[in-house]
Amino acid sequence: MILKKNFFAICFIFLLSSSCKDDEDTQESVIPLETQTPIDDEALVAYLKSHIYNYEDFEDVPEDDYDVEIKLDSLTGDNSSKTSLWEQIETKTIDLEEQYYIYLLNYMF
């Protein structure tokens, strides 16, 4: 009986000491901002050029009725003749240490 208790105690201590590893060895690679910014901007512009929102639902909405939801969809199929988000935005450039772009969707009402 004593041997069983000692065996379980030793197994328990062994499991506690070996189950957790130090996380100090893991490092996440961080992409430099000057490398990542153009990649993100290219992806954003591609999205804006290939998607629409339901702007037609906002055309006849009274100013005091805000019960219309914005719905995004791709510019394919029945939507292929609609105006893309890219055609409805205003682009502003901000020069800090790097050049940044802000895309503003024109006012919907």
ABEGO torsion letter per residue (X at the ends): XAAAAAAAAAAAAAAAAAABBBAAABBBBBBBAAAAAAAAAAAAAAAAAABBBBAAAAAABBAABAABBBBBBBBBEAAAABBBAAAABBBBBBBBABBBBBBBBBBAX
